[in-house]
Amino acid sequence: MQTDPLSETLFALADPTRRAILARLAEGEATVNELASPFDMSLPAVSKHLKVLERAKLISRGRSAQWRPCRLEPEPLKGVDDWLTDYRKLWEDRLGRLDTYLATLQKDRAKEEGK
């Protein structure tokens, strides 16, 4: 079964270990051993996380002799941001209306207290 890119990205981001790996890669390229060092898990377990990130196109692996550095690929994150933009606008509009309503209540209360 094939899923859409956004679903792949969100699935990859759902795991805190994978998010931590992406945060590390935001600082620059790293080897699997470097990425695995902060975690209490085996290299094969870290490799499974990397495969999920690679399948979601959030990382790529280069080749430099025997060294295969991983690097962050930010484009799928832009897709998530684009998708969230509509929801961000919705909540900003709703919060704006709530601010207006609360200001009206405060004015009404101040008028009642001033009587």
KAPEGI-V737977 format. One line per field, one symbol per residue. phi: phi as a letter, one per 40 degrees, with the letter a starting at -180 (. if undefined). psi: psi as a letter, one per 30 degrees, with the letter a starting at -180 (. if undefined). burial: + if it has 16 or more other ideal C-beta (glycine too) atoms within 10 Angstrom, else -. A space follows every 10 residues. Layout:
phi=???
psi=???
burial=???
This chain:
phi=.bbcdccccc ccccbccccc cccccccida ccccccdcbc accccccccc ccccccgcbb bcabfccbcc bcbcdccccc ccccdccccd ccccccccdc cccccccccc ccccc
psi=kklleeeeee eeffkeeeee eeeeffflll leeeefefki lleeeeeeee eeeeefgfll kakjbfkikk lkjfefeeee eeefeeeeee eeeeeeeeee eeeeeeeeee eeff.
burial=-------+++ -++---++-- ++-++---++ -+--++---- -----+--++ -+++-+-++- --------++ -++--++-+- ---------- ---------- ---------- -----
